[in-house]
Amino acid sequence: MMNFWVPRPLISTSSRQGQEPTHTGAKHTDLDTKLTHVIPGKHLLPPELDEPGALDDIRRQYGVYITRVKPNVLDLRCESIGRLQQALRAINWALRDMRLSNERASVRFLVQRPTNALIHDMITIELGKRPTFLCPSPSLVSNMSSMNDHIPHLASDMAISAEGLMAVSKSMTFRINFGHLIIGKKKKGSKDEVSIGDFTKLMDMHSARGGASFEPKLPNAEKAEKILQFLVEPEQHVCRALKDVERTCEFTIVTEDQEIKANANCNPGQNMKLAMVRATRPEAWGRLNWTVVAPDMKFDWNFRVDAWDKMDVPASFKDLSEKVCLTANVDKQSLLAVPTVNTARLAALEDEIKQIRVKSSARFPFKDSSYMLEISVTKAINGFRASGGPEVTWSVELYAPHWEESVNHMSGGRKVWGEGLENIWTDEGHDLKSRLGGFCRVILEVQALLNRADASVASQ
């Protein structure tokens, strides 16, 4: 970066004609020292720099007067050269964080080492379908070592990614989703069956060029209740007691640029009162989006970090809880029944509504870990009067309850996740590699459990 020290009388210039420059800190006089800071690459300027108060923390901390005279030129003034130098370093770090926070994380696909298929068996590759081994093992072999080769690289990559993620000022969520990798593009003339080596190369290519996607929305939603009932059976030693299963419902309206959400607790046969009406503007892409493909198992999994802005609830939706009536299913044995929804009073807002979703969830602590396992069924209707009925899907998520707070904890203008991300993974090890390894073992344990549950449901 180019910096010019100019100890001379100062004339303050605003970055926008007709506006006075904003500043805090030391009062500038003819005896002040001035530093002109030229930010290289005008086209690379982060948009956060345009926000009012973007550098206020630095102004206050170092007692400097900062004027943005041009989009990529900052004037710094202060009575102390030492404080100017400190402020400049802080500005450089702030600009770095702003840029990192705006870089889109590449979608990445990794292949889990197969433990439930012969290594020389072939994998089927078909458009619109999930890759699977032709002859997976009929009996489940432990998959707990299947990520060992990836852990060192993932720990290194996670440390780098975390630097950028901690610079994001928006609210964020971490989630593990179990679902299916779907092939969306094939090279003309490519084979329909490939070896594990060629499949790994294919996934590397999809990471760089696209052509595949992870789908967390699973078909055959009727399986969700059966899978859940299997998981809470005492002999599975997964859920301590049925009373630990928490049932919730989330109602979402999607508009042009926002999602308006509200929650309700499920009590069989009773009317459900929506509460906690809120609005967000989620980003369309994940800040981090890693998919681990397991063609020898029933489910692939995805680690995703999403960012979103908190928004004011639009006036027309502030009384959402009064306009929507939900009635819980009367079946007390069912853990996942989606409630009946009456949205007739939303008719006046139909032009604003792009989608309506109702998500019924059951979640419980996974064994003695710090994680929750959540099974959900979602009904979605595009538009207010969409024909053809709702799309009904189910999903499986794993997350830590403390993430909501620890992922978004801020200090000094940055998120703080602790040494080796100890605030994110609190009980898995002594450094990032061991913590990530412990986290992956929990994921693999859930993956194997879902395999057994799926086999049990298929045999019914």
ZAMARGU-4260 file (C-alpha; in steps of 0.2 Angstrom, whole numbers, plus 5000, padded with zeros to 4 digits):
<rodrens>
0) 5000/5000/5000 | 5006/5018/4996 | 5008/5030/5011 | 5014/5048/5010 | 5019/5057/5026
5) 5016/5076/5024 | 5019/5086/5040 | 5010/5103/5034 | 4995/5114/5038 | 4979/5104/5034
10) 4964/5108/5023 | 4949/5096/5026 | 4941/5090/5010 | 4925/5079/5010 | 4924/5063/5000
15) 4907/5070/4993 | 4905/5087/4986 | 4894/5098/4998 | 4896/5086/5013 | 4906/5089/5028
20) 4918/5075/5033 | 4913/5065/5048 | 4926/5063/5061 | 4930/5059/5080 | 4945/5059/5090
25) 4959/5072/5092 | 4955/5090/5086 | 4965/5094/5071 | 4976/5110/5071 | 4989/5117/5060
30) 5002/5108/5070 | 4994/5091/5066 | 5003/5078/5056 | 4995/5071/5041 | 4995/5054/5032
35) 4988/5051/5015 | 4983/5033/5013 | 4980/5027/4995 | 4970/5010/4995 | 4976/5001/4979
40) 4963/4993/4967 | 4948/5005/4966 | 4938/4990/4959 | 4942/4980/4975 | 4935/4992/4988
45) 4924/4983/5000 | 4906/4990/5000 | 4907/4991/5020 | 4918/5006/5018 | 4903/5016/5011
50) 4893/5013/5027 | 4892/5027/5040 | 4904/5025/5054 | 4914/5011/5045 | 4930/5017/5054
55) 4923/5025/5069 | 4930/5012/5081 | 4948/5016/5074 | 4944/5035/5075 | 4940/5033/5094
60) 4953/5021/5099 | 4968/5031/5092 | 4961/5048/5093 | 4963/5052/5074 | 4954/5063/5062
65) 4950/5053/5046 | 4943/5060/5030 | 4939/5050/5014 | 4944/5062/5001 | 4942/5050/4987
70) 4934/5033/4986 | 4951/5025/4988 | 4961/5039/4997 | 4960/5042/5016 | 4967/5057/5025
75) 4973/5054/5043 | 4977/5068/5055 | 4983/5067/5073 | 4995/5076/5085 | 5005/5060/5087
80) 5015/5051/5073 | 5014/5035/5083 | 4995/5035/5085 | 4994/5038/5066 | 5005/5023/5062
85) 4994/5012/5074 | 4978/5019/5066 | 4985/5015/5049 | 4989/4997/5054 | 4971/4995/5061
90) 4964/5002/5045 | 4974/4990/5034 | 4967/4975/5045 | 4949/4982/5044 | 4950/4983/5025
95) 4957/4965/5025 | 4943/4959/5036 | 4930/4968/5025 | 4937/4960/5009 | 4937/4943/5017
100) 4919/4945/5023 | 4914/4948/5005 | 4923/4933/4997 | 4911/4919/4992 | 4917/4903/4999
105) 4920/4890/4985 | 4908/4875/4985 | 4918/4860/4990 | 4916/4842/4988 | 4926/4828/4997
110) 4924/4810/4996 | 4923/4800/5012 | 4933/4784/5012 | 4922/4770/5009 | 4920/4757/5023
115) 4904/4748/5017 | 4909/4743/5000 | 4923/4734/4991 | 4936/4746/4986 | 4937/4739/4968
120) 4918/4740/4966 | 4911/4753/4954 | 4901/4769/4958 | 4886/4773/4947 | 4885/4791/4940
125) 4868/4796/4933 | 4861/4813/4929 | 4849/4819/4942 | 4853/4805/4954 | 4864/4802/4969
130) 4880/4792/4966 | 4881/4775/4974 | 4891/4759/4974 | 4884/4745/4964 | 4886/4733/4978
135) 4887/4741/4995 | 4890/4729/5010 | 4874/4722/5017 | 4881/4723/5034 | 4887/4740/5041
140) 4905/4741/5045 | 4911/4755/5056 | 4914/4771/5047 | 4923/4780/5061 | 4939/4781/5052
145) 4933/4786/5035 | 4937/4805/5037 | 4954/4802/5045 | 4964/4807/5029 | 4954/4823/5027
150) 4956/4830/5044 | 4973/4838/5043 | 4969/4847/5027 | 4951/4852/5033 | 4959/4859/5049
155) 4971/4870/5039 | 4957/4876/5027 | 4945/4879/5042 | 4958/4890/5051 | 4960/4900/5035
160) 4941/4901/5032 | 4938/4906/5050 | 4948/4922/5048 | 4936/4928/5034 | 4921/4922/5043
165) 4925/4931/5059 | 4926/4947/5049 | 4908/4945/5044 | 4897/4958/5053 | 4881/4949/5049
170) 4873/4936/5059 | 4878/4918/5055 | 4872/4900/5058 | 4882/4884/5057 | 4873/4868/5052
175) 4877/4850/5047 | 4864/4843/5036 | 4862/4825/5030 | 4855/4823/5013 | 4860/4818/4995
180) 4873/4824/4983 | 4865/4826/4966 | 4874/4825/4949 | 4867/4840/4938 | 4880/4839/4924
185) 4890/4826/4915 | 4903/4827/4902 | 4897/4821/4885 | 4903/4803/4882 | 4908/4800/4901
190) 4905/4783/4909 | 4890/4779/4919 | 4901/4768/4931 | 4918/4774/4938 | 4931/4768/4951
195) 4933/4776/4968 | 4948/4785/4961 | 4940/4792/4946 | 4925/4797/4957 | 4936/4807/4968
200) 4944/4816/4953 | 4926/4819/4947 | 4921/4827/4963 | 4937/4838/4963 | 4931/4844/4946
205) 4914/4848/4952 | 4921/4858/4966 | 4930/4869/4953 | 4918/4870/4939 | 4901/4866/4947
210) 4889/4853/4940 | 4884/4845/4956 | 4874/4850/4972 | 4870/4845/4989 | 4851/4843/4992
215) 4846/4843/5010 | 4827/4841/5006 | 4824/4823/5006 | 4809/4815/4997 | 4797/4802/5004
220) 4792/4813/5019 | 4783/4798/5027 | 4799/4790/5032 | 4803/4805/5044 | 4791/4799/5057
225) 4797/4781/5056 | 4816/4786/5056 | 4812/4797/5072 | 4803/4783/5081 | 4818/4772/5078
230) 4830/4785/5084 | 4821/4787/5101 | 4819/4769/5105 | 4828/4765/5121 | 4838/4751/5114
235) 4847/4763/5102 | 4854/4773/5117 | 4853/4789/5107 | 4839/4799/5116 | 4839/4798/5135
240) 4820/4799/5137 | 4805/4803/5126 | 4802/4818/5137 | 4818/4825/5130 | 4811/4827/5113
245) 4806/4845/5110 | 4793/4848/5096 | 4792/4865/5088 | 4784/4872/5072 | 4791/4886/5062
250) 4780/4896/5050 | 4789/4906/5036 | 4783/4918/5023 | 4795/4922/5009 | 4794/4939/5000
255) 4804/4947/4987 | 4819/4950/4998 | 4815/4945/5016 | 4809/4930/5026 | 4796/4933/5039
260) 4796/4919/5052 | 4786/4915/5068 | 4787/4900/5080 | 4775/4889/5089 | 4776/4875/5101
265) 4766/4859/5097 | 4753/4853/5108 | 4742/4839/5100 | 4724/4844/5096 | 4726/4862/5102
270) 4727/4878/5093 | 4745/4884/5091 | 4749/4903/5094 | 4763/4910/5083 | 4776/4921/5093
275) 4793/4928/5090 | 4788/4936/5073 | 4804/4942/5065 | 4811/4946/5048 | 4828/4942/5040
280) 4836/4944/5023 | 4847/4928/5020 | 4861/4928/5008 | 4858/4917/4993 | 4874/4907/4995
285) 4883/4899/5009 | 4899/4908/5016 | 4906/4891/5018 | 4898/4876/5009 | 4908/4859/5011
290) 4899/4843/5006 | 4906/4826/5010 | 4900/4812/4998 | 4898/4794/5004 | 4892/4783/4990
295) 4893/4768/5002 | 4881/4775/5014 | 4863/4781/5013 | 4866/4799/5017 | 4880/4812/5012
300) 4882/4827/5023 | 4886/4845/5022 | 4894/4858/5033 | 4887/4875/5029 | 4889/4893/5036
305) 4875/4905/5031 | 4875/4924/5034 | 4859/4935/5036 | 4854/4952/5040 | 4841/4956/5054
310) 4827/4967/5046 | 4812/4976/5053 | 4796/4966/5051 | 4786/4975/5037 | 4771/4984/5044
315) 4759/4972/5034 | 4766/4957/5043 | 4768/4964/5061 | 4751/4955/5066 | 4756/4939/5057
320) 4751/4929/5073 | 4734/4936/5072 | 4732/4932/5053 | 4738/4914/5053 | 4729/4900/5063
325) 4738/4883/5066 | 4730/4868/5073 | 4741/4854/5079 | 4737/4836/5074 | 4727/4826/5086
330) 4738/4811/5085 | 4747/4810/5101 | 4758/4796/5095 | 4765/4806/5081 | 4781/4816/5084
335) 4781/4825/5067 | 4764/4829/5061 | 4763/4845/5052 | 4749/4856/5059 | 4734/4862/5049
340) 4736/4880/5043 | 4723/4893/5039 | 4730/4908/5029 | 4714/4915/5023 | 4717/4931/5032
345) 4733/4934/5022 | 4724/4935/5005 | 4726/4954/5005 | 4745/4951/5004 | 4745/4938/4991
350) 4755/4949/4979 | 4769/4950/4991 | 4770/4932/4996 | 4782/4921/4985 | 4782/4906/4996
355) 4774/4899/5012 | 4783/4886/5022 | 4777/4876/5038 | 4791/4866/5046 | 4787/4854/5060
360) 4803/4848/5070 | 4807/4836/5084 | 4824/4838/5092 | 4834/4830/5106 | 4851/4829/5113
365) 4862/4817/5104 | 4868/4805/5117 | 4879/4814/5129 | 4887/4825/5117 | 4884/4844/5116
370) 4874/4842/5100 | 4856/4842/5095 | 4849/4830/5082 | 4834/4837/5073 | 4822/4828/5061
375) 4809/4839/5052 | 4795/4839/5039 | 4792/4854/5029 | 4777/4859/5018 | 4780/4872/5005
380) 4769/4881/4993 | 4775/4893/4980 | 4764/4909/4980 | 4748/4911/4989 | 4736/4902/4977
385) 4748/4889/4970 | 4740/4875/4961 | 4746/4857/4963 | 4747/4856/4982 | 4762/4858/4993
390) 4780/4851/4991 | 4782/4840/5006 | 4800/4835/5011 | 4810/4830/5026 | 4827/4834/5033
395) 4840/4829/5046 | 4851/4842/5055 | 4865/4842/5068 | 4870/4857/5077 | 4876/4864/5094
400) 4864/4875/5104 | 4878/4886/5110 | 4882/4890/5092 | 4869/4904/5090 | 4878/4914/5103
405) 4896/4909/5101 | 4896/4910/5082 | 4890/4928/5083 | 4900/4934/5099 | 4909/4950/5094
410) 4923/4960/5102 | 4933/4974/5094 | 4922/4974/5078 | 4926/4955/5074 | 4918/4939/5079
415) 4928/4930/5092 | 4929/4911/5091 | 4943/4907/5103 | 4960/4899/5101 | 4959/4885/5089
420) 4940/4888/5087 | 4938/4882/5105 | 4922/4892/5107 | 4914/4883/5093 | 4919/4865/5097
425) 4920/4865/5116 | 4923/4847/5120 | 4932/4838/5106 | 4951/4841/5109 | 4965/4853/5113
430) 4968/4861/5096 | 4959/4864/5080 | 4964/4847/5072 | 4958/4837/5087 | 4942/4847/5089
435) 4938/4845/5071 | 4942/4827/5072 | 4930/4824/5086 | 4916/4834/5078 | 4918/4823/5062
440) 4917/4807/5073 | 4900/4814/5080 | 4894/4817/5062 | 4900/4800/5056 | 4891/4792/5071
445) 4875/4800/5066 | 4877/4795/5048 | 4879/4777/5053 | 4864/4778/5064 | 4854/4785/5050
450) 4860/4770/5039 | 4853/4758/5052 | 4837/4768/5054 | 4834/4768/5035 | 4837/4749/5034
455) 4825/4746/5049 | 4811/4757/5040 | 4815/4748/5023 | 4812/4731/5032 | 4795/4736/5039
</rodrens>
